[in-house]
Amino acid sequence: VDSTGLILPFRFQVDFDQDKEKELSITVFNADDKIVVDEIRFEKDSIFIQMPVFDTEFKCKLTGDSLLTGNWYNHARKEKNVIPFTATYGDSDIYGCPDFESSFDFNGRWKCLFSPNEPDSAYAVGEFKVNDKKATGTFLTQSGDYGYLQGCSFGKYMLLYNFDGSHAYVFHAEVTEEGMIWGEFYSGIHHHETWLGWKDNSFKLTNPDSLTFMKQGSSKIDFSFKNTEGKMISLSDERYKNKVVVVQIMGSWCPNCKDETAFLTEAYNNYRSKGLEVIGLSFEKAEDFEKAKSNVLRLKNKYN
């Protein structure tokens, strides 16, 4: 929640492992997605919760045994990166949507346009499912998706949220008299844009193979970058000769990249004996190499 009254509700569960001397962990829920957090530190009445992989954290104080108050800090940003946070114990209705006798049918696939009439406008696919006023879905874009969204639907409105540890997303949707959606999208407290939606089960995004391609006159990919140890790594190194090499363009701040890294780790473990290599080119937001290195190593250690 911020000073404007905009709220992003989400649920998390706290667990103690009795077999590990009451080791504490937190599970954050976004629809079917579960994020397990185990980097938790206590200092007197303060609790510090470091989100996995991403350079973000909660700094909170515990009041009694049922109230946490503090802030969420996104260190990947230089400004507008602190958001107030409150958590209350209890499995209650966190969305607080009003009761309506009937609701618009948001179910299905929607052709969406973000930032209409702006130079950076872009199309996306909205996929929504509403069951007993509970809404889930996502937006598919040319460069990824907005993760597992969850919320509620009431009357002509739908609210969807996602907190993945790296981003805080809020989507508002309202159906117009013409049957289309007029919506608003907030990312944290630093970004806001409007979006439109039209029901269209056949709409598809541009084939990504037409967006990423070799420049004219080039016959292969080539690069040289430092690894986390400061050693220059090139695709022409002997290690990669006569092997299949997957080059991943990524960043430690990117949730889609995190999911992709988990997939590539499994593929590498299964096929490296047959000659598969994977190189991750990480474009970090930290300008300092040591800070960028620290962020990348957290991702590398997480997925081995």
Disulfide bonds with the S-S distance in Angstrom:
Cys97-Cys152 1.50
